[in-house]
Amino acid sequence: MNITFLGATKTVTGSNFLVEGAGKKFIVDCRSVSGASKRYIA
C-alpha cells in the first residue's frame, strides 16, 4: 500500500490523500469549510 499526501500545507482547511494498493487507486478528500454562508453545500 502506498499513500501520497496531496495538499493541506499551512493555510488550507483540508487535505487529499492518494491511496494505492492491490491494483486499486482512490482519493480521500478531507476538508472543512470555514466562513461559508449557510447556503453553501460542499
PDBQT receptor file of N, H, CA, C and O in Angstrom, charges set to zero:
ATOM      1  N   MET A   1       0.855  -1.167   0.000  1.00  0.00    +0.000 N 
ATOM      2  CA  MET A   1       0.000   0.000   0.000  1.00  0.00    +0.000 C 
ATOM      3  C   MET A   1       0.899   1.227   0.000  1.00  0.00    +0.000 C 
ATOM      4  O   MET A   1       1.931   1.259   0.670  1.00  0.00    +0.000 OA
ATOM      5  N   ASN A   2       0.493   2.228  -0.757  1.00  0.00    +0.000 N 
ATOM      6  H   ASN A   2      -0.345   2.202  -1.302  1.00  0.00    +0.000 HD
ATOM      7  CA  ASN A   2       1.221   3.487  -0.837  1.00  0.00    +0.000 C 
ATOM      8  C   ASN A   2       0.231   4.628  -0.622  1.00  0.00    +0.000 C 
ATOM      9  O   ASN A   2      -0.854   4.636  -1.204  1.00  0.00    +0.000 OA
ATOM     10  N   ILE A   3       0.611   5.592   0.218  1.00  0.00    +0.000 N 
ATOM     11  H   ILE A   3       1.492   5.586   0.691  1.00  0.00    +0.000 HD
ATOM     12  CA  ILE A   3      -0.228   6.765   0.476  1.00  0.00    +0.000 C 
ATOM     13  C   ILE A   3       0.570   8.005   0.098  1.00  0.00    +0.000 C 
ATOM     14  O   ILE A   3       1.681   8.209   0.587  1.00  0.00    +0.000 OA
ATOM     15  N   THR A   4      -0.001   8.830  -0.775  1.00  0.00    +0.000 N 
ATOM     16  H   THR A   4      -0.904   8.664  -1.172  1.00  0.00    +0.000 HD
ATOM     17  CA  THR A   4       0.626  10.079  -1.194  1.00  0.00    +0.000 C 
ATOM     18  C   THR A   4      -0.214  11.233  -0.670  1.00  0.00    +0.000 C 
ATOM     19  O   THR A   4      -1.421  11.282  -0.910  1.00  0.00    +0.000 OA
ATOM     20  N   PHE A   5       0.413  12.161   0.044  1.00  0.00    +0.000 N 
ATOM     21  H   PHE A   5       1.393  12.121   0.239  1.00  0.00    +0.000 HD
ATOM     22  CA  PHE A   5      -0.287  13.322   0.591  1.00  0.00    +0.000 C 
ATOM     23  C   PHE A   5      -0.335  14.413  -0.471  1.00  0.00    +0.000 C 
ATOM     24  O   PHE A   5       0.691  14.764  -1.054  1.00  0.00    +0.000 OA
ATOM     25  N   LEU A   6      -1.526  14.946  -0.719  1.00  0.00    +0.000 N 
ATOM     26  H   LEU A   6      -2.359  14.661  -0.245  1.00  0.00    +0.000 HD
ATOM     27  CA  LEU A   6      -1.726  15.949  -1.766  1.00  0.00    +0.000 C 
ATOM     28  C   LEU A   6      -2.392  17.184  -1.162  1.00  0.00    +0.000 C 
ATOM     29  O   LEU A   6      -3.615  17.221  -1.025  1.00  0.00    +0.000 OA
ATOM     30  N   GLY A   7      -1.625  18.164  -0.811  1.00  0.00    +0.000 N 
ATOM     31  H   GLY A   7      -0.631  18.135  -0.923  1.00  0.00    +0.000 HD
ATOM     32  CA  GLY A   7      -2.195  19.405  -0.303  1.00  0.00    +0.000 C 
ATOM     33  C   GLY A   7      -2.220  19.498   1.203  1.00  0.00    +0.000 C 
ATOM     34  O   GLY A   7      -1.625  18.683   1.908  1.00  0.00    +0.000 OA
ATOM     35  N   ALA A   8      -2.921  20.506   1.683  1.00  0.00    +0.000 N 
ATOM     36  H   ALA A   8      -3.404  21.168   1.111  1.00  0.00    +0.000 HD
ATOM     37  CA  ALA A   8      -3.101  20.804   3.098  1.00  0.00    +0.000 C 
ATOM     38  C   ALA A   8      -1.817  21.225   3.795  1.00  0.00    +0.000 C 
ATOM     39  O   ALA A   8      -1.481  20.713   4.862  1.00  0.00    +0.000 OA
ATOM     40  N   THR A   9      -1.120  22.141   3.197  1.00  0.00    +0.000 N 
ATOM     41  H   THR A   9      -1.393  22.557   2.329  1.00  0.00    +0.000 HD
ATOM     42  CA  THR A   9       0.060  22.674   3.853  1.00  0.00    +0.000 C 
ATOM     43  C   THR A   9      -0.192  24.110   4.292  1.00  0.00    +0.000 C 
ATOM     44  O   THR A   9      -0.539  24.962   3.474  1.00  0.00    +0.000 OA
ATOM     45  N   LYS A  10      -0.023  24.365   5.530  1.00  0.00    +0.000 N 
ATOM     46  H   LYS A  10       0.260  23.672   6.194  1.00  0.00    +0.000 HD
ATOM     47  CA  LYS A  10      -0.044  25.683   6.168  1.00  0.00    +0.000 C 
ATOM     48  C   LYS A  10      -1.404  26.367   6.199  1.00  0.00    +0.000 C 
ATOM     49  O   LYS A  10      -2.014  26.394   7.269  1.00  0.00    +0.000 OA
ATOM     50  N   THR A  11      -1.928  26.922   5.105  1.00  0.00    +0.000 N 
ATOM     51  H   THR A  11      -1.433  26.900   4.236  1.00  0.00    +0.000 HD
ATOM     52  CA  THR A  11      -3.086  27.810   5.206  1.00  0.00    +0.000 C 
ATOM     53  C   THR A  11      -4.382  27.258   4.632  1.00  0.00    +0.000 C 
ATOM     54  O   THR A  11      -5.338  28.021   4.497  1.00  0.00    +0.000 OA
ATOM     55  N   VAL A  12      -4.470  25.996   4.291  1.00  0.00    +0.000 N 
ATOM     56  H   VAL A  12      -3.693  25.376   4.401  1.00  0.00    +0.000 HD
ATOM     57  CA  VAL A  12      -5.714  25.465   3.751  1.00  0.00    +0.000 C 
ATOM     58  C   VAL A  12      -6.488  24.700   4.822  1.00  0.00    +0.000 C 
ATOM     59  O   VAL A  12      -5.937  24.349   5.865  1.00  0.00    +0.000 OA
ATOM     60  N   THR A  13      -7.764  24.447   4.557  1.00  0.00    +0.000 N 
ATOM     61  H   THR A  13      -8.212  24.732   3.710  1.00  0.00    +0.000 HD
ATOM     62  CA  THR A  13      -8.607  23.802   5.577  1.00  0.00    +0.000 C 
ATOM     63  C   THR A  13      -8.923  22.349   5.252  1.00  0.00    +0.000 C 
ATOM     64  O   THR A  13      -9.847  21.775   5.829  1.00  0.00    +0.000 OA
ATOM     65  N   GLY A  14      -8.183  21.757   4.353  1.00  0.00    +0.000 N 
ATOM     66  H   GLY A  14      -7.433  22.223   3.885  1.00  0.00    +0.000 HD
ATOM     67  CA  GLY A  14      -8.450  20.366   4.020  1.00  0.00    +0.000 C 
ATOM     68  C   GLY A  14      -7.239  19.692   3.431  1.00  0.00    +0.000 C 
ATOM     69  O   GLY A  14      -6.213  20.332   3.198  1.00  0.00    +0.000 OA
ATOM     70  N   SER A  15      -7.353  18.421   3.192  1.00  0.00    +0.000 N 
ATOM     71  H   SER A  15      -8.186  17.902   3.381  1.00  0.00    +0.000 HD
ATOM     72  CA  SER A  15      -6.255  17.676   2.609  1.00  0.00    +0.000 C 
ATOM     73  C   SER A  15      -6.801  16.567   1.728  1.00  0.00    +0.000 C 
ATOM     74  O   SER A  15      -7.964  16.181   1.841  1.00  0.00    +0.000 OA
ATOM     75  N   ASN A  16      -5.951  16.064   0.856  1.00  0.00    +0.000 N 
ATOM     76  H   ASN A  16      -5.006  16.378   0.765  1.00  0.00    +0.000 HD
ATOM     77  CA  ASN A  16      -6.278  14.947  -0.007  1.00  0.00    +0.000 C 
ATOM     78  C   ASN A  16      -5.176  13.911   0.097  1.00  0.00    +0.000 C 
ATOM     79  O   ASN A  16      -4.004  14.248   0.267  1.00  0.00    +0.000 OA
ATOM     80  N   PHE A  17      -5.559  12.657  -0.007  1.00  0.00    +0.000 N 
ATOM     81  H   PHE A  17      -6.511  12.383  -0.146  1.00  0.00    +0.000 HD
ATOM     82  CA  PHE A  17      -4.608  11.561   0.025  1.00  0.00    +0.000 C 
ATOM     83  C   PHE A  17      -4.901  10.632  -1.142  1.00  0.00    +0.000 C 
ATOM     84  O   PHE A  17      -6.054  10.276  -1.387  1.00  0.00    +0.000 OA
ATOM     85  N   LEU A  18      -3.863  10.241  -1.856  1.00  0.00    +0.000 N 
ATOM     86  H   LEU A  18      -2.926  10.530  -1.657  1.00  0.00    +0.000 HD
ATOM     87  CA  LEU A  18      -3.992   9.222  -2.893  1.00  0.00    +0.000 C 
ATOM     88  C   LEU A  18      -3.566   7.911  -2.268  1.00  0.00    +0.000 C 
ATOM     89  O   LEU A  18      -2.428   7.778  -1.817  1.00  0.00    +0.000 OA
ATOM     90  N   VAL A  19      -4.468   6.938  -2.237  1.00  0.00    +0.000 N 
ATOM     91  H   VAL A  19      -5.392   7.046  -2.604  1.00  0.00    +0.000 HD
ATOM     92  CA  VAL A  19      -4.184   5.627  -1.643  1.00  0.00    +0.000 C 
ATOM     93  C   VAL A  19      -4.117   4.621  -2.786  1.00  0.00    +0.000 C 
ATOM     94  O   VAL A  19      -5.038   4.518  -3.597  1.00  0.00    +0.000 OA
ATOM     95  N   GLU A  20      -3.002   3.874  -2.838  1.00  0.00    +0.000 N 
ATOM     96  H   GLU A  20      -2.254   3.957  -2.180  1.00  0.00    +0.000 HD
ATOM     97  CA  GLU A  20      -2.814   2.876  -3.884  1.00  0.00    +0.000 C 
ATOM     98  C   GLU A  20      -2.479   1.539  -3.240  1.00  0.00    +0.000 C 
ATOM     99  O   GLU A  20      -1.647   1.471  -2.336  1.00  0.00    +0.000 OA
ATOM    100  N   GLY A  21      -3.124   0.481  -3.706  1.00  0.00    +0.000 N 
ATOM    101  H   GLY A  21      -3.800   0.536  -4.441  1.00  0.00    +0.000 HD
ATOM    102  CA  GLY A  21      -2.834  -0.852  -3.200  1.00  0.00    +0.000 C 
ATOM    103  C   GLY A  21      -3.695  -1.895  -3.882  1.00  0.00    +0.000 C 
ATOM    104  O   GLY A  21      -4.824  -1.608  -4.279  1.00  0.00    +0.000 OA
ATOM    105  N   ALA A  22      -3.176  -3.092  -4.021  1.00  0.00    +0.000 N 
ATOM    106  H   ALA A  22      -2.259  -3.325  -3.699  1.00  0.00    +0.000 HD
ATOM    107  CA  ALA A  22      -3.897  -4.222  -4.625  1.00  0.00    +0.000 C 
ATOM    108  C   ALA A  22      -4.425  -3.884  -6.015  1.00  0.00    +0.000 C 
ATOM    109  O   ALA A  22      -5.500  -4.339  -6.405  1.00  0.00    +0.000 OA
ATOM    110  N   GLY A  23      -3.657  -3.078  -6.765  1.00  0.00    +0.000 N 
ATOM    111  H   GLY A  23      -2.784  -2.709  -6.448  1.00  0.00    +0.000 HD
ATOM    112  CA  GLY A  23      -4.073  -2.712  -8.108  1.00  0.00    +0.000 C 
ATOM    113  C   GLY A  23      -5.165  -1.661  -8.177  1.00  0.00    +0.000 C 
ATOM    114  O   GLY A  23      -5.710  -1.415  -9.253  1.00  0.00    +0.000 OA
ATOM    115  N   LYS A  24      -5.497  -1.040  -7.062  1.00  0.00    +0.000 N 
ATOM    116  H   LYS A  24      -5.054  -1.240  -6.188  1.00  0.00    +0.000 HD
ATOM    117  CA  LYS A  24      -6.555  -0.022  -6.998  1.00  0.00    +0.000 C 
ATOM    118  C   LYS A  24      -5.958   1.316  -6.586  1.00  0.00    +0.000 C 
ATOM    119  O   LYS A  24      -4.916   1.374  -5.933  1.00  0.00    +0.000 OA
ATOM    120  N   LYS A  25      -6.637   2.389  -6.979  1.00  0.00    +0.000 N 
ATOM    121  H   LYS A  25      -7.483   2.342  -7.509  1.00  0.00    +0.000 HD
ATOM    122  CA  LYS A  25      -6.262   3.748  -6.573  1.00  0.00    +0.000 C 
ATOM    123  C   LYS A  25      -7.530   4.493  -6.187  1.00  0.00    +0.000 C 
ATOM    124  O   LYS A  25      -8.551   4.388  -6.866  1.00  0.00    +0.000 OA
ATOM    125  N   PHE A  26      -7.461   5.252  -5.084  1.00  0.00    +0.000 N 
ATOM    126  H   PHE A  26      -6.632   5.337  -4.532  1.00  0.00    +0.000 HD
ATOM    127  CA  PHE A  26      -8.577   6.145  -4.770  1.00  0.00    +0.000 C 
ATOM    128  C   PHE A  26      -8.076   7.341  -3.991  1.00  0.00    +0.000 C 
ATOM    129  O   PHE A  26      -7.029   7.296  -3.345  1.00  0.00    +0.000 OA
ATOM    130  N   ILE A  27      -8.852   8.415  -4.069  1.00  0.00    +0.000 N 
ATOM    131  H   ILE A  27      -9.703   8.451  -4.594  1.00  0.00    +0.000 HD
ATOM    132  CA  ILE A  27      -8.521   9.672  -3.389  1.00  0.00    +0.000 C 
ATOM    133  C   ILE A  27      -9.440   9.840  -2.196  1.00  0.00    +0.000 C 
ATOM    134  O   ILE A  27     -10.651   9.637  -2.291  1.00  0.00    +0.000 OA
ATOM    135  N   VAL A  28      -8.850  10.211  -1.078  1.00  0.00    +0.000 N 
ATOM    136  H   VAL A  28      -7.866  10.375  -1.001  1.00  0.00    +0.000 HD
ATOM    137  CA  VAL A  28      -9.611  10.536   0.129  1.00  0.00    +0.000 C 
ATOM    138  C   VAL A  28      -9.565  12.055   0.276  1.00  0.00    +0.000 C 
ATOM    139  O   VAL A  28      -8.485  12.638   0.373  1.00  0.00    +0.000 OA
ATOM    140  N   ASP A  29     -10.710  12.682   0.291  1.00  0.00    +0.000 N 
ATOM    141  H   ASP A  29     -11.587  12.208   0.212  1.00  0.00    +0.000 HD
ATOM    142  CA  ASP A  29     -10.810  14.139   0.396  1.00  0.00    +0.000 C 
ATOM    143  C   ASP A  29     -11.274  14.479   1.807  1.00  0.00    +0.000 C 
ATOM    144  O   ASP A  29     -12.405  14.166   2.180  1.00  0.00    +0.000 OA
ATOM    145  N   CYS A  30     -10.412  15.115   2.592  1.00  0.00    +0.000 N 
ATOM    146  H   CYS A  30      -9.493  15.370   2.289  1.00  0.00    +0.000 HD
ATOM    147  CA  CYS A  30     -10.727  15.502   3.980  1.00  0.00    +0.000 C 
ATOM    148  C   CYS A  30     -10.658  17.018   4.063  1.00  0.00    +0.000 C 
ATOM    149  O   CYS A  30      -9.578  17.591   4.204  1.00  0.00    +0.000 OA
ATOM    150  N   ARG A  31     -11.792  17.652   3.976  1.00  0.00    +0.000 N 
ATOM    151  H   ARG A  31     -12.669  17.186   3.861  1.00  0.00    +0.000 HD
ATOM    152  CA  ARG A  31     -11.781  19.117   4.020  1.00  0.00    +0.000 C 
ATOM    153  C   ARG A  31     -12.843  19.630   4.965  1.00  0.00    +0.000 C 
ATOM    154  O   ARG A  31     -13.802  18.937   5.305  1.00  0.00    +0.000 OA
ATOM    155  N   SER A  32     -12.642  20.850   5.371  1.00  0.00    +0.000 N 
ATOM    156  H   SER A  32     -11.863  21.413   5.095  1.00  0.00    +0.000 HD
ATOM    157  CA  SER A  32     -13.658  21.527   6.161  1.00  0.00    +0.000 C 
ATOM    158  C   SER A  32     -13.907  22.879   5.513  1.00  0.00    +0.000 C 
ATOM    159  O   SER A  32     -13.019  23.450   4.880  1.00  0.00    +0.000 OA
ATOM    160  N   VAL A  33     -15.098  23.374   5.672  1.00  0.00    +0.000 N 
ATOM    161  H   VAL A  33     -15.820  22.910   6.186  1.00  0.00    +0.000 HD
ATOM    162  CA  VAL A  33     -15.464  24.659   5.090  1.00  0.00    +0.000 C 
ATOM    163  C   VAL A  33     -15.492  25.674   6.209  1.00  0.00    +0.000 C 
ATOM    164  O   VAL A  33     -16.150  25.475   7.230  1.00  0.00    +0.000 OA
ATOM    165  N   SER A  34     -14.772  26.766   6.009  1.00  0.00    +0.000 N 
ATOM    166  H   SER A  34     -14.238  26.928   5.180  1.00  0.00    +0.000 HD
ATOM    167  CA  SER A  34     -14.727  27.779   7.047  1.00  0.00    +0.000 C 
ATOM    168  C   SER A  34     -15.158  29.117   6.464  1.00  0.00    +0.000 C 
ATOM    169  O   SER A  34     -14.661  29.534   5.418  1.00  0.00    +0.000 OA
ATOM    170  N   GLY A  35     -16.066  29.776   7.130  1.00  0.00    +0.000 N 
ATOM    171  H   GLY A  35     -16.469  29.437   7.980  1.00  0.00    +0.000 HD
ATOM    172  CA  GLY A  35     -16.510  31.094   6.709  1.00  0.00    +0.000 C 
ATOM    173  C   GLY A  35     -17.503  31.093   5.553  1.00  0.00    +0.000 C 
ATOM    174  O   GLY A  35     -17.763  32.146   4.971  1.00  0.00    +0.000 OA
ATOM    175  N   ALA A  36     -18.050  29.963   5.215  1.00  0.00    +0.000 N 
ATOM    176  H   ALA A  36     -17.839  29.107   5.687  1.00  0.00    +0.000 HD
ATOM    177  CA  ALA A  36     -19.009  29.902   4.107  1.00  0.00    +0.000 C 
ATOM    178  C   ALA A  36     -20.408  30.277   4.594  1.00  0.00    +0.000 C 
ATOM    179  O   ALA A  36     -20.730  30.165   5.777  1.00  0.00    +0.000 OA
ATOM    180  N   SER A  37     -21.219  30.724   3.648  1.00  0.00    +0.000 N 
ATOM    181  H   SER A  37     -20.957  30.815   2.687  1.00  0.00    +0.000 HD
ATOM    182  CA  SER A  37     -22.594  31.041   4.021  1.00  0.00    +0.000 C 
ATOM    183  C   SER A  37     -23.377  29.769   4.283  1.00  0.00    +0.000 C 
ATOM    184  O   SER A  37     -22.917  28.677   3.946  1.00  0.00    +0.000 OA
ATOM    185  N   LYS A  38     -24.546  29.893   4.873  1.00  0.00    +0.000 N 
ATOM    186  H   LYS A  38     -24.919  30.779   5.147  1.00  0.00    +0.000 HD
ATOM    187  CA  LYS A  38     -25.375  28.735   5.188  1.00  0.00    +0.000 C 
ATOM    188  C   LYS A  38     -25.881  28.030   3.933  1.00  0.00    +0.000 C 
ATOM    189  O   LYS A  38     -26.248  26.857   3.996  1.00  0.00    +0.000 OA
ATOM    190  N   ARG A  39     -25.907  28.719   2.798  1.00  0.00    +0.000 N 
ATOM    191  H   ARG A  39     -25.609  29.672   2.746  1.00  0.00    +0.000 HD
ATOM    192  CA  ARG A  39     -26.395  28.127   1.567  1.00  0.00    +0.000 C 
ATOM    193  C   ARG A  39     -25.343  27.283   0.871  1.00  0.00    +0.000 C 
ATOM    194  O   ARG A  39     -25.664  26.544  -0.060  1.00  0.00    +0.000 OA
ATOM    195  N   TYR A  40     -24.105  27.377   1.298  1.00  0.00    +0.000 N 
ATOM    196  H   TYR A  40     -23.843  27.977   2.054  1.00  0.00    +0.000 HD
ATOM    197  CA  TYR A  40     -23.007  26.625   0.660  1.00  0.00    +0.000 C 
ATOM    198  C   TYR A  40     -23.124  25.140   0.991  1.00  0.00    +0.000 C 
ATOM    199  O   TYR A  40     -23.264  24.768   2.156  1.00  0.00    +0.000 OA
ATOM    200  N   ILE A  41     -23.068  24.309  -0.017  1.00  0.00    +0.000 N 
ATOM    201  H   ILE A  41     -22.954  24.611  -0.964  1.00  0.00    +0.000 HD
ATOM    202  CA  ILE A  41     -23.078  22.851   0.185  1.00  0.00    +0.000 C 
ATOM    203  C   ILE A  41     -21.819  22.303  -0.448  1.00  0.00    +0.000 C 
ATOM    204  O   ILE A  41     -21.585  22.510  -1.639  1.00  0.00    +0.000 OA
ATOM    205  N   ALA A  42     -20.990  21.598   0.336  1.00  0.00    +0.000 N 
ATOM    206  H   ALA A  42     -21.180  21.430   1.304  1.00  0.00    +0.000 HD
ATOM    207  CA  ALA A  42     -19.729  21.044  -0.171  1.00  0.00    +0.000 C 
ATOM    208  C   ALA A  42     -19.991  19.808  -0.984  1.00  0.00    +0.000 C 
ATOM    209  O   ALA A  42     -19.053  19.196  -1.497  1.00  0.00    +0.000 OA
TER     210      ALA A  42
